[in-house]
Amino acid sequence: MKPRHLEAILAVPLLLLSVACSTESGRGDVELPHGLPEPAREFRAAWVATVANIDWPTKPGLPVATQQQEARAILDRLVGLGMNAVVFQVRPQADALYQSELEPWSYYLTGVQGRAPEPFYDPLQYWIDEAHARGLQLHAWFNPYRAHHPAGKGPHAANSVVQSKPELCVTLGDDGYQWMDPSLPAVRAHSTAVVLDVVRRYDVDGVHFDDYFYPYPSYHDGADFPDQASYDAYTQAGGEMSRSDWRRAAVDTFLTELYAQIKAERPSCEFGISPFGIWRPGHPEGIQGLDQHEVLFADARRWWNEGIVDYMTPQLYWPIAQIPQSFPVLLGWWADENLEGRHLWPGTSIGRAKGDAGVTEILNQVQVVRGMLRGDPGLCLFSMKVLMPTDSALAAALAEGPWAAPALIPASPWLDATPPKPPSATRVDGAPGSRLFELDEAPQDRFLVVVQEQRRGRWSTTAILPRSQRAYAASGEAERVAFRAVDASRNLSLPAFVDLR
């Protein structure tokens, strides 16, 4: 946006701080002039599921214009609720919600697996562009092993792994689920190639895995996962691990190698996992529920302890007062296991929050997270469709309550602790008393600009602007304005002050 009367622009001197940039990463390490506080930090995200058209698009085969309108509506709703990230499912079942040479177009997009949108567009690129234009981060959500979900109708495309590499897949139960065998090196190589292809070609802010490693028992009628041939081959070659250890080792190897390869490609791209919320029953004492260690063969504590993720989003889908699976008790356990100091941003199921009691439960969970994870809070909501109705009581309660003021996502200093350069702002004196400013053109490393105003001696964060927005109008009460740049790892620059008194 270009302000008018550029011929009347007068540069306002900006006070740049003289503290060492190398120590300032936006985490409150340095005392800033004029009593400027650090802006609030909180991860506020929602999952957007494409499998079975849970969230988007609302059904397969919608016109492109309708798909795009639905996408914009979701992103606008996120912004309106004060949220700052979206976790968008790009690979629901060894398929693609983007242009790929490795896997077919998703049935959930066009209604026919392998059929491209017409007229053509790339949904993932569209979501990235629209999210970033609104100042939202976008994390690309992949299901690592699912090959087919029964909600996907019609024939498989020729380049589906089910058709092109059937030796990598097994069939589960009678419902039509198909799964890639995690123990096979070729499966690991294929899923790794799919993820790295997206990391290389798209400006995604993160890569996200859900809780589906080996499938839940309900996927295959409680039977054991059908990998006897793979395990026999392993033991015949001299392998000595038990079957459960062997399965976990395959998943561990995949995740460890993938994390390293993502960082080699693009260090700022974060990797997050959303495991089942209970590691093992009895951890901590009194907790009951499914044993993901022995049923999903997912050793989430190991990944967490070793820091092969940048954030963990355990699915704590239970109420605070549900003693066998208490939300804060489980959150405390995960916090205690965070040996490498990564982000802990739990997931919660807002679809289960019914009526006034449900709304109160979610609001209380927000406060529990803030109290227990001071300085690095966050929550991810499943799923976005619950928040879309205009009369959603939960949406209103979040937007008017804990999320009324904007917040930055907490920084990731283990990836990058170098702050960007401060922005510069030029005052546009096109009219008497004008308080309109134009920001400089954003350099490549700038993702956002935080604007803070001092009014009657008190500071507040008034706006978080996407990098493309260059105009800002200060309020009539503002005495000072501080502008700070934010990079992809959410490091804050030193402030640039404008005195309006």
C-alpha positions as CSV (number, residue, x, y, z in Angstrom):
1,M,0.0,0.0,0.0
2,K,1.5,3.4,-1.0
3,P,0.5,6.4,1.0
4,R,-0.5,9.5,-0.8
5,H,1.5,12.8,-1.0
6,L,4.9,11.1,-1.1
7,E,6.3,14.4,-2.1
8,A,5.6,15.7,1.4
9,I,7.4,12.8,3.2
10,L,9.6,14.0,6.0
11,A,12.0,11.5,7.5
12,V,11.6,11.2,11.3
13,P,14.8,10.5,13.2
14,L,14.6,7.0,14.7
15,L,16.4,6.2,17.9
16,L,18.3,3.0,17.4
17,L,19.6,1.3,20.5
18,S,23.3,0.8,21.2
19,V,23.1,-2.6,22.8
20,A,24.9,-5.5,21.2
21,C,22.7,-7.1,18.6
22,S,24.3,-10.5,19.1
23,T,22.7,-10.8,22.5
24,E,19.2,-9.6,21.7
25,S,17.0,-12.3,20.4
26,G,13.6,-11.0,21.6
27,R,13.5,-13.1,24.7
28,G,13.8,-10.3,27.3
29,D,17.6,-10.4,27.7
30,V,18.1,-6.7,27.4
31,E,16.5,-3.7,29.1
32,L,15.1,-1.4,26.5
33,P,14.9,2.4,26.6
34,H,11.7,4.2,27.5
35,G,10.5,1.2,29.5
36,L,9.6,-0.7,26.3
37,P,8.5,-4.2,27.2
38,E,8.9,-7.3,25.1
39,P,5.7,-8.2,23.1
40,A,3.7,-11.1,24.3
41,R,4.7,-14.5,23.0
42,E,2.3,-17.5,22.4
43,F,1.8,-20.1,19.7
44,R,-1.8,-19.9,18.6
45,A,-2.6,-22.4,15.9
46,A,-5.2,-24.7,14.5
47,W,-5.1,-27.8,12.4
48,V,-6.7,-27.7,9.0
49,A,-7.4,-31.4,8.0
50,T,-7.9,-32.3,4.4
51,V,-8.3,-36.1,4.9
52,A,-12.0,-37.0,4.5
53,N,-12.5,-33.3,3.8
54,I,-12.7,-32.6,7.5
55,D,-11.8,-28.9,7.2
56,W,-10.9,-28.1,3.6
57,P,-12.1,-28.2,1.0
58,T,-15.5,-29.0,2.3
59,K,-16.0,-31.6,-0.3
60,P,-14.0,-33.1,-3.2
61,G,-14.3,-31.6,-6.6
62,L,-15.4,-28.0,-5.7
63,P,-14.7,-25.3,-8.3
64,V,-11.2,-23.8,-7.9
65,A,-12.8,-20.4,-7.0
66,T,-14.8,-22.0,-4.2
67,Q,-11.8,-23.8,-2.9
68,Q,-9.8,-20.6,-2.8
69,Q,-12.7,-18.7,-1.2
70,E,-12.9,-21.4,1.6
71,A,-9.2,-21.1,2.1
72,R,-9.3,-17.3,2.5
73,A,-12.3,-17.6,4.9
74,I,-10.3,-19.9,7.2
75,L,-7.2,-17.7,7.1
76,D,-9.3,-14.6,7.7
77,R,-10.9,-16.3,10.7
78,L,-7.6,-17.2,12.1
79,V,-6.5,-13.6,12.0
80,G,-9.8,-12.4,13.4
81,L,-9.3,-14.7,16.4
82,G,-5.9,-13.4,17.1
83,M,-4.1,-16.6,16.0
84,N,-0.7,-16.7,14.4
85,A,-0.2,-20.1,12.7
86,V,-2.0,-22.7,10.7
87,V,-1.1,-26.4,10.4
88,F,-2.3,-27.4,6.9
89,Q,-2.5,-31.0,5.9
90,V,-0.7,-31.5,2.6
91,R,-0.3,-35.3,2.5
92,P,-3.3,-37.1,3.9
93,Q,-2.7,-40.5,2.4
94,A,0.4,-40.7,0.2
95,D,-1.1,-38.1,-2.0
96,A,-0.5,-34.4,-2.5
97,L,-2.4,-31.1,-2.1
98,Y,0.4,-29.5,-4.2
99,Q,2.0,-30.2,-7.5
100,S,4.2,-33.2,-7.1
101,E,6.2,-35.6,-9.3
102,L,6.4,-38.1,-6.4
103,E,2.8,-38.6,-5.5
104,P,-0.6,-38.1,-7.1
105,W,-3.0,-35.2,-6.7
106,S,-5.4,-35.9,-3.8
107,Y,-8.9,-37.3,-4.2
108,Y,-10.0,-34.9,-1.5
109,L,-9.1,-31.9,-3.7
110,T,-10.5,-32.8,-7.1
111,G,-12.6,-36.0,-6.5
112,V,-10.3,-38.1,-8.6
113,Q,-6.9,-39.2,-7.4
114,G,-4.3,-37.9,-9.8
115,R,-6.5,-35.2,-11.4
116,A,-5.1,-31.7,-11.2
117,P,-7.2,-28.7,-10.4
118,E,-8.9,-27.0,-13.4
119,P,-8.2,-24.2,-14.0
120,F,-4.8,-25.1,-12.6
121,Y,-3.4,-23.7,-9.4
122,D,-1.2,-25.1,-6.7
123,P,-3.2,-25.2,-3.4
124,L,-0.1,-25.4,-1.1
125,Q,1.5,-22.3,-2.8
126,Y,-1.9,-20.5,-2.6
127,W,-2.2,-21.3,1.2
128,I,1.4,-20.2,1.8
129,D,0.9,-16.9,-0.1
130,E,-2.4,-16.1,1.6
131,A,-1.2,-17.1,5.1
132,H,2.0,-15.0,4.8
133,A,0.1,-12.0,3.4
134,R,-1.8,-12.1,6.7
135,G,1.2,-12.5,8.9
136,L,0.5,-16.2,9.7
137,Q,3.0,-19.0,9.7
138,L,2.1,-22.1,7.7
139,H,3.3,-25.6,8.8
140,A,2.9,-28.3,6.2
141,W,1.3,-31.4,7.9
142,F,2.3,-34.8,6.5
143,N,0.9,-38.2,7.4
144,P,4.1,-40.3,7.1
145,Y,2.8,-43.8,6.5
146,R,-0.9,-43.9,5.5
147,A,-1.3,-45.1,1.9
148,H,-5.1,-45.1,1.6
149,H,-8.0,-44.0,3.7
150,P,-11.5,-45.5,2.9
151,A,-12.9,-42.0,2.6
152,G,-10.8,-41.7,-0.6
153,K,-13.1,-43.1,-3.3
154,G,-12.4,-44.3,-6.8
155,P,-9.3,-45.9,-8.4
156,H,-5.8,-45.2,-7.3
157,A,-3.7,-43.1,-9.7
158,A,-0.9,-45.0,-11.6
159,N,1.8,-43.1,-9.5
160,S,0.1,-43.9,-6.2
161,V,2.5,-45.9,-4.0
162,V,-0.4,-48.5,-3.7
163,Q,-0.1,-49.0,-7.5
164,S,3.5,-48.2,-8.3
165,K,5.1,-49.8,-5.2
166,P,2.6,-52.4,-3.8
167,E,5.4,-54.3,-2.1
168,L,5.8,-51.3,0.3
169,C,2.1,-51.5,1.4
170,V,-0.1,-53.7,3.5
171,T,-3.9,-53.9,3.9
172,L,-5.5,-53.4,7.3
173,G,-8.7,-55.2,8.4
174,D,-11.8,-55.1,6.3
175,D,-12.4,-51.3,6.1
176,G,-10.0,-50.6,3.2
177,Y,-7.1,-48.9,5.0
178,Q,-3.7,-49.4,3.5
179,W,-0.4,-48.6,5.2
180,M,3.2,-48.4,4.2
181,D,5.4,-50.8,6.2
182,P,7.6,-48.5,8.4
183,S,10.3,-51.1,8.8
184,L,11.2,-51.0,5.1
185,P,14.1,-48.8,4.1
186,A,12.3,-48.0,0.8
187,V,9.4,-46.6,2.7
188,R,11.7,-44.4,4.8
189,A,13.4,-43.2,1.6
190,H,10.1,-42.5,-0.1
191,S,8.5,-40.5,2.7
192,T,11.8,-38.6,3.3
193,A,11.9,-37.6,-0.4
194,V,8.3,-36.4,-0.3
195,V,9.0,-34.1,2.8
196,L,12.3,-32.8,1.4
197,D,10.7,-32.0,-1.9
198,V,8.3,-29.7,-0.2
199,V,11.0,-28.1,2.0
200,R,13.1,-27.4,-1.1
201,R,10.3,-26.0,-3.3
202,Y,7.9,-24.2,-0.9
203,D,8.5,-21.5,1.7
204,V,6.8,-23.5,4.5
205,D,7.6,-22.4,8.0
206,G,7.5,-25.9,9.4
207,V,7.0,-29.6,8.8
208,H,4.5,-31.3,11.0
209,F,3.7,-35.0,11.7
210,D,0.6,-36.2,13.5
211,D,0.2,-39.3,15.8
212,Y,-0.2,-41.9,13.1
213,F,3.0,-44.0,13.0
214,Y,2.0,-47.6,13.2
215,P,-1.8,-47.5,13.0
216,Y,-4.2,-47.6,15.9
217,P,-5.7,-51.0,16.6
218,S,-9.1,-49.8,15.4
219,Y,-7.6,-49.5,11.9
220,H,-7.1,-53.3,11.7
221,D,-9.7,-54.8,14.0
222,G,-7.3,-55.2,16.9
223,A,-5.1,-57.6,14.9
224,D,-1.3,-57.3,14.8
225,F,0.3,-55.2,12.1
226,P,0.9,-57.5,9.1
227,D,4.7,-57.3,8.8
228,Q,5.7,-60.9,9.5
229,A,7.5,-61.2,6.2
230,S,9.6,-58.0,7.0
231,Y,10.4,-59.2,10.5
232,D,11.4,-62.7,9.2
233,A,13.7,-61.1,6.7
234,Y,15.3,-59.1,9.5
235,T,15.8,-62.0,11.8
236,Q,17.1,-64.3,9.0
237,A,19.7,-61.6,8.3
238,G,20.9,-61.9,11.9
239,G,18.7,-59.3,13.6
240,E,18.2,-59.8,17.3
241,M,15.7,-57.1,18.4
242,S,12.3,-58.0,19.6
243,R,9.5,-57.2,17.2
244,S,8.3,-54.2,19.1
245,D,11.9,-52.8,19.5
246,W,12.5,-53.4,15.8
247,R,9.4,-51.5,14.9
248,R,10.3,-48.5,17.2
249,A,13.8,-48.5,15.8
250,A,12.5,-48.1,12.3
251,V,10.4,-45.1,13.3
252,D,13.3,-43.6,15.4
253,T,15.7,-43.9,12.4
254,F,13.3,-42.3,10.0
255,L,12.6,-39.3,12.3
256,T,16.3,-38.8,13.3
257,E,17.5,-38.9,9.7
258,L,14.6,-36.7,8.5
259,Y,15.3,-34.0,11.1
260,A,18.9,-33.8,10.1
261,Q,18.0,-33.6,6.4
262,I,15.4,-30.9,6.9
263,K,18.1,-28.8,8.7
264,A,20.6,-29.4,6.0
265,E,18.1,-28.1,3.4
266,R,16.7,-25.2,5.3
267,P,17.8,-24.6,9.0
268,S,14.9,-22.2,9.7
269,C,12.2,-24.8,8.7
270,E,10.9,-26.2,12.0
271,F,10.0,-29.8,12.6
272,G,7.1,-30.7,14.9
273,I,5.4,-33.8,16.0
274,S,1.9,-34.2,17.5
275,P,2.0,-37.7,19.2
276,F,-0.7,-39.3,21.3
277,G,-0.8,-37.5,24.6
278,I,0.2,-40.4,26.8
279,W,3.6,-41.9,26.3
280,R,3.0,-44.9,28.5
281,P,0.4,-45.6,31.2
282,G,1.8,-44.8,34.6
283,H,3.9,-41.9,33.3
284,P,3.3,-39.9,35.4
285,E,1.9,-42.0,38.2
286,G,-1.9,-42.5,38.0
287,I,-2.2,-41.9,34.2
288,Q,-4.2,-44.5,32.3
289,G,-4.8,-45.0,28.6
290,L,-3.4,-46.4,25.4
291,D,0.3,-47.3,25.4
292,Q,1.7,-45.7,22.3
293,H,5.1,-47.1,23.0
294,E,3.8,-50.7,22.6
295,V,0.8,-50.1,20.3
296,L,1.8,-47.3,17.9
297,F,5.5,-48.2,18.4
298,A,6.2,-44.5,18.8
299,D,8.8,-43.6,21.4
300,A,7.8,-40.0,21.7
301,R,9.8,-39.5,24.9
302,R,13.0,-40.5,23.2
303,W,12.5,-38.0,20.4
304,W,11.7,-35.3,22.9
305,N,14.6,-36.1,25.2
306,E,17.0,-36.2,22.3
307,G,15.7,-32.9,20.7
308,I,15.0,-34.3,17.2
309,V,12.1,-31.9,17.1
310,D,11.8,-28.2,17.3
311,Y,8.4,-28.4,18.9
312,M,6.2,-31.1,20.4
313,T,2.4,-30.9,20.3
314,P,1.2,-33.9,22.3
315,Q,-2.5,-34.4,21.9
316,L,-3.9,-33.7,25.3
317,Y,-7.5,-34.2,24.4
318,W,-8.8,-34.7,27.9
319,P,-10.3,-32.2,30.5
320,I,-8.4,-30.7,33.3
321,A,-10.4,-32.6,35.9
322,Q,-10.4,-36.0,34.2
323,I,-8.1,-37.7,36.7
324,P,-6.8,-40.7,34.7
325,Q,-5.8,-38.4,31.8
326,S,-5.7,-34.9,33.4
327,F,-4.6,-32.2,31.0
328,P,-2.3,-30.3,33.4
329,V,-0.8,-33.5,34.9
330,L,0.1,-34.8,31.4
331,L,1.4,-31.3,30.4
332,G,3.6,-31.3,33.5
333,W,5.1,-34.7,32.5
334,W,5.9,-33.5,29.0
335,A,7.4,-30.4,30.4
336,D,9.7,-32.4,32.7
337,E,10.9,-34.5,29.8
338,N,11.8,-31.5,27.7
339,L,15.6,-32.0,28.2
340,E,16.7,-30.0,25.2
341,G,14.6,-26.9,25.8
342,R,12.4,-27.2,22.7
343,H,8.9,-25.7,22.4
344,L,6.0,-27.6,24.1
345,W,2.7,-26.5,22.5
346,P,0.0,-29.1,23.4
347,G,-2.9,-29.9,21.2
348,T,-6.5,-29.9,22.4
349,S,-9.7,-31.1,20.8
350,I,-12.1,-28.3,20.7
351,G,-14.7,-30.5,18.9
352,R,-15.3,-32.1,22.3
353,A,-15.9,-28.7,24.0
354,K,-19.7,-28.6,24.1
355,G,-21.8,-25.8,25.6
356,D,-20.7,-23.2,28.2
357,A,-18.8,-25.9,30.2
358,G,-16.8,-26.8,27.1
359,V,-15.9,-23.2,26.4
360,T,-14.8,-22.7,30.0
361,E,-12.7,-25.8,29.8
362,I,-10.8,-24.6,26.7
363,L,-10.3,-21.1,28.3
364,N,-9.0,-22.8,31.4
365,Q,-6.6,-24.9,29.4
366,V,-5.2,-21.7,27.8
367,Q,-4.5,-20.4,31.2
368,V,-3.0,-23.6,32.5
369,V,-0.6,-23.6,29.6
370,R,0.3,-20.0,30.2
371,G,0.9,-20.7,33.9
372,M,3.0,-23.9,33.4
373,L,4.9,-22.9,30.3
374,R,5.9,-19.3,31.2
375,G,7.7,-17.5,28.5
376,D,7.0,-20.2,25.9
377,P,3.2,-21.0,25.9
378,G,1.2,-22.2,23.0
379,L,-1.8,-24.3,22.0
380,C,-2.9,-26.0,18.8
381,L,-6.7,-26.6,18.3
382,F,-8.3,-29.5,16.5
383,S,-9.8,-28.5,14.3
384,M,-10.6,-25.3,12.4
385,K,-14.1,-26.2,11.4
386,V,-15.3,-25.8,15.0
387,L,-14.2,-22.1,14.9
388,M,-15.7,-21.2,11.5
389,P,-19.4,-20.6,12.4
390,T,-20.1,-17.0,13.0
391,D,-22.0,-17.8,16.2
392,S,-19.3,-20.0,17.7
393,A,-19.2,-19.2,21.4
394,L,-15.7,-20.6,21.7
395,A,-14.4,-18.4,18.9
396,A,-15.9,-15.3,20.5
397,A,-14.6,-16.3,24.0
398,L,-11.0,-16.7,22.7
399,A,-11.0,-13.6,20.5
400,E,-12.5,-11.4,23.3
401,G,-10.6,-13.0,26.1
402,P,-7.1,-14.5,26.2
403,W,-6.3,-13.8,22.5
404,A,-7.6,-10.2,22.4
405,A,-4.1,-8.8,22.2
406,P,-1.7,-9.9,19.5
407,A,1.2,-12.2,20.2
408,L,4.3,-13.4,18.5
409,I,5.2,-17.1,18.2
410,P,8.1,-17.8,20.7
411,A,11.6,-17.7,19.1
412,S,13.7,-20.8,18.4
413,P,17.2,-19.7,19.4
414,W,18.8,-23.1,18.8
415,L,18.1,-22.6,15.1
416,D,19.0,-18.9,14.9
417,A,19.5,-16.3,17.5
418,T,20.7,-13.5,15.3
419,P,18.2,-10.6,15.1
420,P,17.3,-8.9,11.9
421,K,18.0,-5.2,11.3
422,P,15.5,-2.7,12.6
423,P,12.9,-1.3,10.2
424,S,12.8,2.3,9.3
425,A,9.6,4.4,9.3
426,T,9.0,7.6,7.3
427,R,6.4,10.0,8.5
428,V,3.9,11.1,5.8
429,D,2.8,14.7,6.6
430,G,0.0,14.9,4.1
431,A,-2.5,16.5,6.4
432,P,-2.5,18.5,9.7
433,G,-1.8,16.1,12.5
434,S,-1.1,13.2,10.3
435,R,0.3,10.1,12.0
436,L,0.7,8.0,9.0
437,F,4.0,6.2,8.4
438,E,5.5,4.3,5.6
439,L,7.9,1.4,6.5
440,D,10.9,0.6,4.4
441,E,10.7,-2.2,1.8
442,A,11.2,-5.4,3.7
443,P,14.5,-7.2,3.3
444,Q,14.4,-11.0,2.6
445,D,14.9,-11.9,6.3
446,R,12.0,-9.9,7.6
447,F,8.7,-11.8,8.2
448,L,6.8,-9.4,10.4
449,V,6.9,-6.0,12.0
450,V,5.7,-5.5,15.6
451,V,4.3,-2.1,16.4
452,Q,4.1,-0.9,20.0
453,E,2.5,2.4,21.1
454,Q,3.1,4.3,24.3
455,R,-0.1,6.0,25.5
456,R,-0.2,7.9,28.7
457,G,3.1,6.5,29.6
458,R,2.1,2.9,29.1
459,W,3.1,0.6,26.3
460,S,1.0,-1.9,24.4
461,T,1.4,-4.0,21.3
462,T,-1.0,-2.5,18.8
463,A,-0.3,-4.4,15.6
464,I,1.8,-7.2,14.1
465,L,2.1,-6.4,10.4
466,P,3.0,-8.9,7.6
467,R,6.1,-8.0,5.7
468,S,4.1,-6.8,2.7
469,Q,2.3,-4.1,4.7
470,R,4.2,-0.9,4.6
471,A,1.7,1.7,5.9
472,Y,0.8,2.2,9.6
473,A,-1.4,4.9,11.2
474,A,-0.6,5.7,14.8
475,S,-3.5,6.3,17.1
476,G,-4.3,9.9,18.2
477,E,-3.2,9.0,21.8
478,A,0.2,7.7,20.9
479,E,3.1,9.5,22.5
480,R,5.8,7.2,21.1
481,V,5.8,4.4,18.5
482,A,8.3,1.5,18.4
483,F,8.8,-0.6,15.3
484,R,10.6,-3.9,15.5
485,A,11.3,-6.4,12.7
486,V,10.8,-10.2,13.2
487,D,12.5,-12.9,11.2
488,A,11.5,-16.4,10.3
489,S,12.8,-17.8,13.6
490,R,10.8,-15.0,15.4
491,N,13.9,-13.1,16.5
492,L,13.2,-9.5,17.2
493,S,15.3,-6.6,16.0
494,L,16.2,-3.7,18.2
495,P,13.4,-1.1,18.2
496,A,13.2,2.0,16.1
497,F,11.4,4.7,18.1
498,V,9.4,7.6,16.8
499,D,8.5,10.4,19.3
500,L,5.1,11.9,18.6
501,R,4.9,14.3,21.5
